[in-house]
């Protein structure tokens, strides 16, 4: 089973901007509704393969892509 | 029918624009940024992609600095009312549209000091005259890129140099020039650019925007309206994030999709080619009208210093009669009167009667212009 992480952003525009960069770098991503356990924001978050999380975190940092937070996405949240 | 009112709004629109608008409502009809389902995401992608195209089009690197508004007037109001505070000084030109003049007159009543630099009777502005008005409290200079009445281009880059030396900001209204003149905000020194989608950008009415240059600190701009953005929904305070700070309420999705299609259509057609075509038509209009001794043409009559907007009057005749008969008898559609720009008409000497304005567009042909000139000749001689 693939373990996922999720990146939260403050705006939809920021999610889409980050998604384009990650896709360009070859990462497998998917836009999902923002998980309620992490945020009360409306809208969407960026889900990714947790195995990539270190590479993605450093890439977002190096390219100064603004984001709110990165979380491990438990398959069975309480 | 010969439509020579392109400066009011472009018509017809490229079929691709209409198709993009119906497509988006059929296939991507969710509310962008509000929900997480596929229709909402599809809508958000179209808006983001259009933001990217606009940022490239005007030469800013960050797409989030493209703020969608209803039109250029809305964008100008956002910039002026968002930046100017009581005690600030603002300078504008005497060739401005009421989209600039009315918000400035409104701000004047709230304690903002307004100076209007006098342009020449052909609509030209000497940048040095702006320099003479700049003071220590000058916060902003706002001006059109080209006059909507006579098509005269204002010297944006020269003014930018003066404005920046004084530590002020430059807001430019490109309603008449976007789509017919290649534009790079950075090269031109524009800090804030207000555009409308429905003129030569070939989009539909109801969509425009304010583009904020990469170096401008957005903390100095207050939002014009506040409300729901889909972001930071736990808070009752307006978010500071771009573009949400300035974009409350549901976006004009169909308008944005149409504008995106208009921009792609322009890119395929080539702005340089469009510009050359309009110069040809403008030359024909000026030469054709010049053959009638009773006609007075306003503006520089110099194609290097103006866009294809030609204003004229006929000695002893009302412009309303000329416009009405051109429409009724020959199907030539012009715009007569003051063109929402009383200051410009006072500057060129045509106030309060106004002028007949002819504005060809990308779909206007040389035959259209020949027929229009012939029709004008018949109307003024009978």
Interface residues (C-beta under 8 A of the other chain):
Chain A: X10 X11 X12 X13 X14 X16 X17 X31 X32 X33 X34 X40 X41 X42 X43 X44 X45
Chain B: X32 X33 X34 X35 X36 X37 X40 X41 X44 X45 X47 X48 X51 X63 X64 X229 X230 X231 X232 X233 X234 X239 X241 X242 X243 X244
